[in-house]
Amino acid sequence: MHFAAPKVRDQAGDQLDANNAAAELLRDLIDYAGLFPPASLAMAPAVANYEAYLRSERSWILGRFIVPISRLAEFQEKLAGLPASESELAPWRLSVLLSDDPAADVALIRNFNAQMIHGAGGRPAVIESVEAKVANAQEISWLSEIIPTELTAYFEVPLSSSAECIAATAVCGRRAKIRTGGETADRFPTSESVIEFIRLCAAASVPFKATAGLHHPLRSVHRFTYQHDSASGIMHGFVNLFLASAFSRAGMASELAVQLLEERSAGAFHFDDDGVSWRQHRLSRDEIAAARNRFAVSFGSCSFTEPIDDLQSIHLL
């Protein structure tokens, strides 16, 4: 990748070496899901990791902490156990995976936010969003009646019925979620189905997030888990995915977007102060920012350091 090196600022005001257009792509991009496979960390190290990432020079890339509602009390306990901070910190931003009893979950979330927004018993924290896996459009309508509008809701939809589910999500004013990988090859959707999901979301003005299988910036072959005997296979890249989303939102044809999603060469992307180019196609910095702010929101990863290390290895950071 080729780019200049202007500055952005992290939460502490320190200057960071990052290209402006690239920074628009990366800001608040990675939701930390260390509790989930393949990392599957215990709560204490996951909480400690997120605290360290919040204090790091790459904190501007960090999004929300992902936690199942069933482990919220455990999260509170470990958060309260962190060493006292000498500086005032912004509340931790959380996204919660709902259970089979969403009405009870909502009551629990409201109680948590009332207690934790001012840091009762430790760091301040707030649940900003909830996530739920759905089987069909009817479930989306049902859940939307239960989840209050002050909570951002993401519905993980089956790609086999993505058109109906995304249409229902749009009617409810909610957001979609796509699973882009897993611990076996069959959990990775085809490039065509990913781009179709993105195209449907763009047409319906439905923001979305992604989850799983996006540890690496570019499409490439990697092991599916951290086990030494893990099988390997092609994994989607998060730079590919979010650029394909921004280009699709700007009108790129599906066939080209599929090619972009499958691009493996870092040299094919050229970032500068004002935007990014891929082959003969150009996207402005403002178009990248608009796509990230209002359309392609974030992705969940059980590792924060692995994506950061890879971004550094291809000189995007």
Solvent accessible surface area in square Angstrom, and as a share of the most:
residue,aa,sasa,rsa
1,M,25,0.11
2,H,108,0.48
3,F,63,0.26
4,A,51,0.40
5,A,69,0.54
6,P,32,0.20
7,K,97,0.41
8,V,13,0.08
9,R,144,0.52
10,D,17,0.09
11,Q,128,0.57
12,A,84,0.65
13,G,33,0.32
14,D,83,0.43
15,Q,103,0.46
16,L,6,0.03
17,D,87,0.45
18,A,4,0.03
19,N,0,0.00
20,N,29,0.15
21,A,0,0.00
22,A,0,0.00
23,A,0,0.00
24,E,31,0.14
25,L,2,0.01
26,L,1,0.00
27,R,78,0.29
28,D,54,0.28
29,L,1,0.00
30,I,0,0.00
31,D,2,0.01
32,Y,2,0.01
33,A,11,0.08
34,G,0,0.00
35,L,12,0.06
36,F,46,0.19
37,P,77,0.48
38,P,35,0.22
39,A,28,0.21
40,S,67,0.43
41,L,56,0.28
42,A,64,0.50
43,M,2,0.01
44,A,48,0.37
45,P,55,0.35
46,A,0,0.00
47,V,1,0.00
48,A,50,0.39
49,N,46,0.24
50,Y,2,0.01
51,E,16,0.07
52,A,56,0.44
53,Y,29,0.11
54,L,45,0.22
55,R,122,0.45
56,S,40,0.26
57,E,99,0.44
58,R,31,0.11
59,S,4,0.02
60,W,10,0.04
61,I,0,0.00
62,L,4,0.02
63,G,1,0.01
64,R,44,0.16
65,F,0,0.00
66,I,7,0.04
67,V,0,0.00
68,P,26,0.16
69,I,9,0.05
70,S,97,0.63
71,R,66,0.24
72,L,4,0.02
73,A,78,0.61
74,E,60,0.27
75,F,0,0.00
76,Q,49,0.22
77,E,112,0.50
78,K,68,0.29
79,L,1,0.00
80,A,53,0.41
81,G,63,0.61
82,L,27,0.14
83,P,104,0.65
84,A,100,0.78
85,S,39,0.25
86,E,184,0.83
87,S,63,0.41
88,E,174,0.78
89,L,49,0.24
90,A,74,0.57
91,P,51,0.32
92,W,3,0.01
93,R,62,0.23
94,L,0,0.00
95,S,0,0.00
96,V,0,0.00
97,L,47,0.24
98,L,26,0.13
99,S,51,0.33
100,D,147,0.76
101,D,77,0.40
102,P,6,0.04
103,A,61,0.47
104,A,53,0.41
105,D,8,0.04
106,V,11,0.06
107,A,63,0.49
108,L,82,0.41
109,I,1,0.00
110,R,128,0.47
111,N,78,0.40
112,F,4,0.02
113,N,32,0.16
114,A,77,0.60
115,Q,86,0.38
116,M,8,0.03
117,I,61,0.31
118,H,167,0.74
119,G,13,0.13
120,A,57,0.44
121,G,61,0.59
122,G,36,0.35
123,R,17,0.06
124,P,27,0.17
125,A,0,0.00
126,V,32,0.19
127,I,3,0.01
128,E,52,0.23
129,S,2,0.02
130,V,2,0.01
131,E,4,0.02
132,A,14,0.11
133,K,148,0.63
134,V,7,0.04
135,A,62,0.48
136,N,59,0.30
137,A,20,0.16
138,Q,130,0.58
139,E,56,0.25
140,I,0,0.00
141,S,52,0.33
142,W,133,0.47
143,L,10,0.05
144,S,17,0.11
145,E,150,0.67
146,I,47,0.24
147,I,4,0.02
148,P,17,0.11
149,T,126,0.73
150,E,117,0.52
151,L,6,0.03
152,T,45,0.26
153,A,1,0.01
154,Y,8,0.03
155,F,1,0.00
156,E,11,0.05
157,V,7,0.04
158,P,41,0.26
159,L,56,0.28
160,S,113,0.73
161,S,25,0.16
162,S,9,0.06
163,A,52,0.40
164,E,100,0.45
165,C,1,0.00
166,I,3,0.02
167,A,54,0.42
168,A,14,0.11
169,T,0,0.00
170,A,38,0.30
171,V,130,0.75
172,C,40,0.24
173,G,65,0.62
174,R,22,0.08
175,R,68,0.25
176,A,0,0.00
177,K,10,0.04
178,I,1,0.00
179,R,79,0.29
180,T,0,0.00
181,G,0,0.00
182,G,16,0.15
183,E,79,0.35
184,T,70,0.41
185,A,67,0.52
186,D,119,0.61
187,R,106,0.39
188,F,29,0.12
189,P,22,0.14
190,T,86,0.50
191,S,5,0.04
192,E,105,0.47
193,S,35,0.22
194,V,0,0.00
195,I,3,0.01
196,E,68,0.30
197,F,1,0.00
198,I,0,0.00
199,R,104,0.38
200,L,29,0.14
201,C,0,0.00
202,A,31,0.24
203,A,83,0.64
204,A,37,0.29
205,S,96,0.62
206,V,2,0.01
207,P,22,0.14
208,F,0,0.00
209,K,4,0.02
210,A,0,0.00
211,T,19,0.11
212,A,23,0.18
213,G,10,0.10
214,L,1,0.00
215,H,16,0.07
216,H,15,0.07
217,P,6,0.04
218,L,17,0.09
219,R,35,0.13
220,S,30,0.19
221,V,84,0.48
222,H,56,0.25
223,R,114,0.42
224,F,12,0.05
225,T,23,0.14
226,Y,96,0.37
227,Q,113,0.50
228,H,163,0.73
229,D,110,0.57
230,S,22,0.14
231,A,70,0.54
232,S,65,0.42
233,G,17,0.16
234,I,55,0.28
235,M,10,0.04
236,H,7,0.03
237,G,0,0.00
238,F,0,0.00
239,V,1,0.00
240,N,0,0.00
241,L,0,0.00
242,F,2,0.01
243,L,0,0.00
244,A,0,0.00
245,S,0,0.00
246,A,3,0.03
247,F,8,0.03
248,S,18,0.11
249,R,97,0.35
250,A,60,0.46
251,G,64,0.62
252,M,27,0.12
253,A,53,0.41
254,S,40,0.26
255,E,122,0.55
256,L,51,0.25
257,A,0,0.00
258,V,21,0.12
259,Q,75,0.34
260,L,0,0.00
261,L,0,0.00
262,E,66,0.30
263,E,22,0.10
264,R,137,0.50
265,S,56,0.36
266,A,24,0.19
267,G,35,0.34
268,A,22,0.17
269,F,0,0.00
270,H,75,0.33
271,F,3,0.01
272,D,51,0.26
273,D,61,0.32
274,D,99,0.51
275,G,0,0.00
276,V,0,0.00
277,S,23,0.15
278,W,0,0.00
279,R,129,0.47
280,Q,148,0.66
281,H,39,0.17
282,R,114,0.41
283,L,2,0.01
284,S,42,0.27
285,R,84,0.31
286,D,112,0.58
287,E,73,0.33
288,I,0,0.00
289,A,19,0.15
290,A,16,0.13
291,A,1,0.01
292,R,20,0.07
293,N,109,0.56
294,R,148,0.54
295,F,4,0.02
296,A,0,0.00
297,V,18,0.10
298,S,2,0.01
299,F,0,0.00
300,G,5,0.05
301,S,3,0.02
302,C,7,0.04
303,S,16,0.10
304,F,5,0.02
305,T,70,0.41
306,E,46,0.21
307,P,0,0.00
308,I,12,0.06
309,D,81,0.42
310,D,35,0.18
311,L,0,0.00
312,Q,71,0.32
313,S,75,0.48
314,I,34,0.18
315,H,127,0.57
316,L,0,0.00
317,L,32,0.16
